[in-house]
Each structure stands twice: as structure tokens, then as C-alpha cells.
Amino acid sequence: MIADKAGGLSESEEDSLAVALDRRLERAGYEPVYFPPEDHQHGEAAAPAPVRSEKVGRNEPCPCGSGKKYKKCCGA
């Protein structure tokens, strides 16, 4: 597909070009054209967003819902 427009690239060059074009589109705030976002494997590991929750006291009920104290359940 890109090779027709780019003038006879090899398959690996075509893939590299497609990934590079998609990266530029994403940086500019657009959706990627050649690969869906979950298909990008260009070395940038997406760090999961940190989950912020209130700290549970050892003698408080466990947040898992078991009814046990946290220190005897999930806090062990």
C-alpha cells in the first residue's frame, strides 16, 4: 500500500515507514492510519496509571469484603 506511493520499498522498510507515520500522527493528536494503537510495539512501554487509594489500617475491616480485619486477611 505505501510502497506504491513511496516508490518500491522493501517490506521491512514499508513497515518502518508506516510505524513512523503513525507515531507522527499520534503526536499531533490524530488516530493512527496504518496500525491500531494496540498494535504499536515501538519500544515504548506504557506505564500503568498508579492507583491511588486510602491506606487501610491494620485493625480496620478488609476492603476485599471478607469481614475480617485487614491484618488477618489481605494484609498478612
Secondary structure, 3 states (H helix, E strand, C coil): CHHHHHCCCCHHHHHHHHHHHHHHHHHCCCCCCCCCHHHCCCCCCCCCCCCCCCCCCCCCECCCCCCCEHHHCCCC
